[in-house]
């Protein structure tokens, strides 16, 4: 577990915390700028005096990534961690850990659920909002997603994510066709809202069409959270 933890942490921190461009990527590809203006919760999105990823509080960090369907904090690095254990100790030991150790079983099952709720096709549309070298992060995210997905399925002996949880699997499949169009609408609204200077209602001309963008974005955030049955 120490080997798994070290490899997982190195992968996660190397991409998320140690790359100075990742915070800008996060701000672009998630609606965190909408969430921080929604006046929900008792504390601001970021801690006073901090900067970058380390300043973001846990709840809005998870919430923002769920809106873009990356679900990144719930699985990123897990595949690298498991792969390190497999490389050093072999498949049999990791399989034994999953079969006989309830803690590890729950850990893998939680990662599987996050992978199943994630949608890299929807996430791709959000990534187009990032105006710099998007492939630098997009490629790393997808490589880790595929590695983690492959190893989780291998551990569980399943062909598809959540095959062992058919009720939850069916629930996600049934909801996706209704939630996906809201994601696409949100991406379109985010682009227009940001190009207009990210205004809220205050100080806007009554006839200005951008005056209605922020309420529409808030509605999209709420709709996606309801559709996903969670905020991350």
DOPATOR-127656 format. One record per residue (C-alpha): residue number from 1; residue in one letter; x, y, z. Coordinates in Angstrom, 1 decimal. Last residue first. Layout:
<recs>
seq->NUM, type->A, x->X, y->Y, z->Z
...
</recs>
This chain:
<recs>
seq->232, type->X, x->-18.6, y->15.2, z->-6.8
seq->231, type->X, x->-21.8, y->17.2, z->-6.7
seq->230, type->X, x->-24.3, y->14.3, z->-6.7
seq->229, type->X, x->-27.2, y->12.7, z->-8.5
seq->228, type->X, x->-25.6, y->13.2, z->-11.9
seq->227, type->X, x->-28.8, y->14.7, z->-13.2
seq->226, type->X, x->-29.3, y->16.9, z->-10.1
seq->225, type->X, x->-25.7, y->18.2, z->-10.3
seq->224, type->X, x->-26.1, y->18.8, z->-14.0
seq->223, type->X, x->-29.4, y->20.7, z->-13.6
seq->222, type->X, x->-28.0, y->22.8, z->-10.8
seq->221, type->X, x->-24.9, y->23.8, z->-12.8
seq->220, type->X, x->-27.2, y->24.5, z->-15.9
seq->219, type->X, x->-29.5, y->26.7, z->-13.9
seq->218, type->X, x->-26.5, y->28.7, z->-12.6
seq->217, type->X, x->-25.4, y->29.1, z->-16.2
seq->216, type->X, x->-28.8, y->30.3, z->-17.3
seq->215, type->X, x->-28.8, y->32.8, z->-14.4
seq->214, type->X, x->-25.4, y->34.0, z->-15.6
seq->213, type->X, x->-26.3, y->34.3, z->-19.3
seq->212, type->X, x->-29.4, y->36.4, z->-18.8
seq->211, type->X, x->-27.7, y->39.8, z->-18.6
seq->210, type->X, x->-25.6, y->38.8, z->-21.7
seq->209, type->X, x->-28.7, y->39.6, z->-23.7
seq->208, type->X, x->-28.4, y->43.3, z->-22.8
seq->207, type->X, x->-31.9, y->44.7, z->-22.6
seq->206, type->X, x->-31.8, y->45.5, z->-18.9
seq->205, type->X, x->-28.4, y->47.0, z->-19.1
seq->204, type->X, x->-26.0, y->45.2, z->-16.8
seq->203, type->X, x->-24.8, y->46.7, z->-13.5
seq->202, type->X, x->-25.6, y->43.6, z->-11.5
seq->201, type->X, x->-26.8, y->40.6, z->-13.4
seq->200, type->X, x->-23.5, y->38.9, z->-13.4
seq->199, type->X, x->-20.8, y->39.6, z->-15.9
seq->198, type->X, x->-18.1, y->37.1, z->-17.0
seq->197, type->X, x->-16.3, y->39.6, z->-19.3
seq->196, type->X, x->-18.6, y->39.1, z->-22.4
seq->195, type->X, x->-16.1, y->36.5, z->-23.8
seq->194, type->X, x->-16.5, y->34.7, z->-20.5
seq->193, type->X, x->-20.2, y->34.5, z->-20.7
seq->192, type->X, x->-20.3, y->33.4, z->-24.3
seq->191, type->X, x->-17.8, y->30.6, z->-23.8
seq->190, type->X, x->-19.5, y->29.5, z->-20.6
seq->189, type->X, x->-22.9, y->29.5, z->-22.3
seq->188, type->X, x->-21.7, y->27.2, z->-25.1
seq->187, type->X, x->-20.0, y->24.8, z->-22.6
seq->186, type->X, x->-23.2, y->24.8, z->-20.5
seq->185, type->X, x->-25.3, y->23.9, z->-23.5
seq->184, type->X, x->-23.0, y->21.0, z->-24.2
seq->183, type->X, x->-23.3, y->19.8, z->-20.6
seq->182, type->X, x->-27.1, y->20.2, z->-20.7
seq->181, type->X, x->-27.2, y->18.0, z->-23.8
seq->180, type->X, x->-25.3, y->15.3, z->-21.9
seq->179, type->X, x->-27.7, y->15.2, z->-18.9
seq->178, type->X, x->-30.7, y->13.7, z->-20.7
seq->177, type->X, x->-28.9, y->11.0, z->-22.7
seq->176, type->X, x->-26.7, y->10.3, z->-19.6
seq->175, type->X, x->-29.5, y->9.5, z->-17.2
seq->174, type->X, x->-30.4, y->6.1, z->-18.4
seq->173, type->X, x->-26.9, y->4.9, z->-18.7
seq->172, type->X, x->-26.1, y->6.2, z->-15.2
seq->171, type->X, x->-29.1, y->4.4, z->-13.7
seq->170, type->X, x->-28.3, y->1.2, z->-15.6
seq->169, type->X, x->-24.8, y->1.1, z->-14.1
seq->168, type->X, x->-26.1, y->1.9, z->-10.6
seq->167, type->X, x->-28.6, y->-1.0, z->-10.8
seq->166, type->X, x->-26.1, y->-3.3, z->-12.5
seq->165, type->X, x->-23.5, y->-3.0, z->-9.8
seq->164, type->X, x->-21.0, y->-5.9, z->-10.6
seq->163, type->X, x->-21.0, y->-4.8, z->-14.3
seq->162, type->X, x->-20.1, y->-1.4, z->-12.9
seq->161, type->X, x->-17.5, y->-0.6, z->-15.5
seq->160, type->X, x->-17.5, y->-3.1, z->-18.4
seq->159, type->X, x->-16.0, y->-6.4, z->-19.2
seq->158, type->X, x->-15.6, y->-7.5, z->-15.6
seq->157, type->X, x->-12.9, y->-9.6, z->-13.8
seq->156, type->X, x->-12.8, y->-7.2, z->-10.9
seq->155, type->X, x->-9.0, y->-6.7, z->-11.0
seq->154, type->X, x->-8.9, y->-6.6, z->-14.8
seq->153, type->X, x->-11.7, y->-4.1, z->-15.0
seq->152, type->X, x->-9.9, y->-1.9, z->-12.4
seq->151, type->X, x->-6.6, y->-2.3, z->-14.3
seq->150, type->X, x->-8.1, y->-1.3, z->-17.7
seq->149, type->X, x->-10.0, y->1.7, z->-16.3
seq->148, type->X, x->-7.0, y->3.0, z->-14.4
seq->147, type->X, x->-4.8, y->2.8, z->-17.5
seq->146, type->X, x->-7.5, y->4.3, z->-19.7
seq->145, type->X, x->-8.1, y->7.2, z->-17.4
seq->144, type->X, x->-4.3, y->7.8, z->-16.9
seq->143, type->X, x->-3.8, y->8.0, z->-20.6
seq->142, type->X, x->-6.8, y->10.2, z->-21.0
seq->141, type->X, x->-5.7, y->12.7, z->-18.4
seq->140, type->X, x->-2.1, y->12.9, z->-19.7
seq->139, type->X, x->-3.4, y->13.5, z->-23.3
seq->138, type->X, x->-5.8, y->16.2, z->-22.2
seq->137, type->X, x->-3.1, y->18.0, z->-20.1
seq->136, type->X, x->-0.5, y->18.7, z->-22.8
seq->135, type->X, x->-3.1, y->18.4, z->-25.5
seq->134, type->X, x->-4.7, y->21.7, z->-24.3
seq->133, type->X, x->-1.7, y->23.8, z->-25.3
seq->132, type->X, x->-3.4, y->27.2, z->-24.6
seq->131, type->X, x->-6.9, y->28.4, z->-25.2
seq->130, type->X, x->-8.8, y->26.2, z->-22.8
seq->129, type->X, x->-12.5, y->26.2, z->-23.7
seq->128, type->X, x->-11.9, y->23.2, z->-26.0
seq->127, type->X, x->-11.3, y->21.2, z->-22.8
seq->126, type->X, x->-15.0, y->21.5, z->-21.9
seq->125, type->X, x->-15.9, y->19.7, z->-25.2
seq->124, type->X, x->-13.4, y->17.0, z->-24.4
seq->123, type->X, x->-14.9, y->16.4, z->-21.0
seq->122, type->X, x->-18.2, y->15.2, z->-22.7
seq->121, type->X, x->-16.2, y->12.6, z->-24.7
seq->120, type->X, x->-14.1, y->11.7, z->-21.6
seq->119, type->X, x->-17.2, y->10.8, z->-19.6
seq->118, type->X, x->-16.8, y->10.3, z->-15.8
seq->117, type->X, x->-19.5, y->8.7, z->-13.8
seq->116, type->X, x->-18.1, y->5.2, z->-14.6
seq->115, type->X, x->-14.6, y->6.2, z->-13.7
seq->114, type->X, x->-15.9, y->7.7, z->-10.4
seq->113, type->X, x->-17.7, y->4.4, z->-9.6
seq->112, type->X, x->-14.6, y->2.4, z->-10.4
seq->111, type->X, x->-12.5, y->4.4, z->-8.1
seq->110, type->X, x->-15.0, y->3.8, z->-5.3
seq->109, type->X, x->-14.9, y->0.0, z->-6.1
seq->108, type->X, x->-11.1, y->0.0, z->-5.9
seq->107, type->X, x->-11.1, y->1.6, z->-2.5
seq->106, type->X, x->-14.0, y->-0.6, z->-1.2
seq->105, type->X, x->-12.0, y->-3.7, z->-2.2
seq->104, type->X, x->-8.8, y->-2.4, z->-0.7
seq->103, type->X, x->-10.5, y->-1.9, z->2.7
seq->102, type->X, x->-12.4, y->-5.2, z->2.5
seq->101, type->X, x->-9.1, y->-7.2, z->2.1
seq->100, type->X, x->-9.5, y->-10.7, z->0.8
seq->99, type->X, x->-10.5, y->-10.5, z->-2.9
seq->98, type->X, x->-9.0, y->-7.1, z->-3.7
seq->97, type->X, x->-5.7, y->-7.9, z->-1.9
seq->96, type->X, x->-5.6, y->-11.3, z->-3.5
seq->95, type->X, x->-6.0, y->-9.8, z->-7.0
seq->94, type->X, x->-3.2, y->-7.4, z->-6.2
seq->93, type->X, x->-1.0, y->-10.4, z->-5.1
seq->92, type->X, x->-1.8, y->-12.4, z->-8.2
seq->91, type->X, x->-1.1, y->-9.6, z->-10.6
seq->90, type->X, x->2.6, y->-9.3, z->-9.7
seq->89, type->X, x->4.7, y->-7.9, z->-6.9
seq->88, type->X, x->6.9, y->-5.2, z->-8.4
seq->87, type->X, x->5.1, y->-4.5, z->-11.7
seq->86, type->X, x->1.6, y->-5.1, z->-10.2
seq->85, type->X, x->2.3, y->-2.7, z->-7.3
seq->84, type->X, x->3.5, y->0.0, z->-9.7
seq->83, type->X, x->0.4, y->-0.6, z->-12.0
seq->82, type->X, x->-1.9, y->-0.1, z->-9.0
seq->81, type->X, x->-0.4, y->3.3, z->-8.2
seq->80, type->X, x->-0.3, y->4.4, z->-11.9
seq->79, type->X, x->-4.0, y->3.4, z->-12.2
seq->78, type->X, x->-5.0, y->5.3, z->-9.1
seq->77, type->X, x->-3.2, y->8.5, z->-10.3
seq->76, type->X, x->-6.4, y->10.3, z->-11.4
seq->75, type->X, x->-9.4, y->8.4, z->-10.0
seq->74, type->X, x->-11.7, y->10.5, z->-7.8
seq->73, type->X, x->-9.9, y->13.8, z->-8.2
seq->72, type->X, x->-10.5, y->13.8, z->-12.0
seq->71, type->X, x->-14.3, y->13.5, z->-12.1
seq->70, type->X, x->-13.7, y->14.6, z->-15.7
seq->69, type->X, x->-17.5, y->15.1, z->-16.2
seq->68, type->X, x->-17.1, y->18.9, z->-16.6
seq->67, type->X, x->-19.6, y->19.5, z->-13.8
seq->66, type->X, x->-17.9, y->16.7, z->-11.7
seq->65, type->X, x->-14.6, y->18.6, z->-11.9
seq->64, type->X, x->-16.2, y->21.8, z->-10.5
seq->63, type->X, x->-17.8, y->20.0, z->-7.6
seq->62, type->X, x->-14.7, y->18.2, z->-6.5
seq->61, type->X, x->-12.6, y->21.4, z->-6.3
seq->60, type->X, x->-15.6, y->23.3, z->-4.9
seq->59, type->X, x->-15.7, y->20.8, z->-2.0
seq->58, type->X, x->-12.0, y->20.5, z->-1.4
seq->57, type->X, x->-11.1, y->24.1, z->-1.0
seq->56, type->X, x->-8.9, y->25.7, z->-3.7
seq->55, type->X, x->-5.7, y->27.4, z->-2.5
seq->54, type->X, x->-3.4, y->24.5, z->-3.3
seq->53, type->X, x->-4.5, y->24.6, z->-7.0
seq->52, type->X, x->-3.1, y->28.1, z->-7.5
seq->51, type->X, x->-2.7, y->30.7, z->-4.8
seq->50, type->X, x->-3.2, y->31.1, z->-1.1
seq->49, type->X, x->-3.6, y->34.1, z->1.0
seq->48, type->X, x->-7.3, y->33.6, z->1.7
seq->47, type->X, x->-8.5, y->30.1, z->0.9
seq->46, type->X, x->-10.4, y->29.6, z->-2.4
seq->45, type->X, x->-14.0, y->28.8, z->-3.0
seq->44, type->X, x->-15.3, y->31.1, z->-0.3
seq->43, type->X, x->-16.9, y->29.8, z->2.9
seq->42, type->X, x->-20.4, y->29.1, z->4.1
seq->41, type->X, x->-21.8, y->27.2, z->1.2
seq->40, type->X, x->-23.6, y->28.6, z->-1.9
seq->39, type->X, x->-23.3, y->32.1, z->-3.1
seq->38, type->X, x->-23.4, y->31.2, z->-6.8
seq->37, type->X, x->-20.4, y->33.4, z->-7.7
seq->36, type->X, x->-17.7, y->30.8, z->-6.8
seq->35, type->X, x->-19.7, y->28.2, z->-8.8
seq->34, type->X, x->-19.7, y->30.3, z->-12.0
seq->33, type->X, x->-15.9, y->30.8, z->-11.9
seq->32, type->X, x->-15.5, y->27.0, z->-11.1
seq->31, type->X, x->-17.3, y->26.2, z->-14.4
seq->30, type->X, x->-14.6, y->23.7, z->-15.4
seq->29, type->X, x->-12.3, y->23.7, z->-18.4
seq->28, type->X, x->-10.8, y->27.2, z->-18.1
seq->27, type->X, x->-10.2, y->27.4, z->-14.4
seq->26, type->X, x->-8.7, y->23.9, z->-14.4
seq->25, type->X, x->-6.4, y->24.6, z->-17.3
seq->24, type->X, x->-5.2, y->27.8, z->-15.5
seq->23, type->X, x->-4.5, y->25.7, z->-12.4
seq->22, type->X, x->-2.6, y->23.2, z->-14.6
seq->21, type->X, x->-0.2, y->25.6, z->-16.0
seq->20, type->X, x->2.2, y->25.7, z->-13.0
seq->19, type->X, x->2.7, y->21.9, z->-13.3
seq->18, type->X, x->3.7, y->20.7, z->-9.8
seq->17, type->X, x->0.2, y->20.6, z->-8.3
seq->16, type->X, x->-2.0, y->18.7, z->-10.8
seq->15, type->X, x->0.4, y->16.8, z->-13.0
seq->14, type->X, x->3.2, y->15.8, z->-10.7
seq->13, type->X, x->1.0, y->15.9, z->-7.7
seq->12, type->X, x->-1.3, y->13.2, z->-9.1
seq->11, type->X, x->1.5, y->11.0, z->-10.5
seq->10, type->X, x->3.7, y->11.3, z->-7.5
seq->9, type->X, x->0.7, y->10.7, z->-5.2
seq->8, type->X, x->-0.3, y->7.5, z->-7.0
seq->7, type->X, x->3.2, y->6.1, z->-7.0
seq->6, type->X, x->3.7, y->6.8, z->-3.3
seq->5, type->X, x->0.3, y->5.5, z->-2.3
seq->4, type->X, x->0.7, y->2.2, z->-4.3
seq->3, type->X, x->4.2, y->1.7, z->-2.9
seq->2, type->X, x->2.9, y->2.3, z->0.6
seq->1, type->X, x->0.0, y->0.0, z->0.0
</recs>
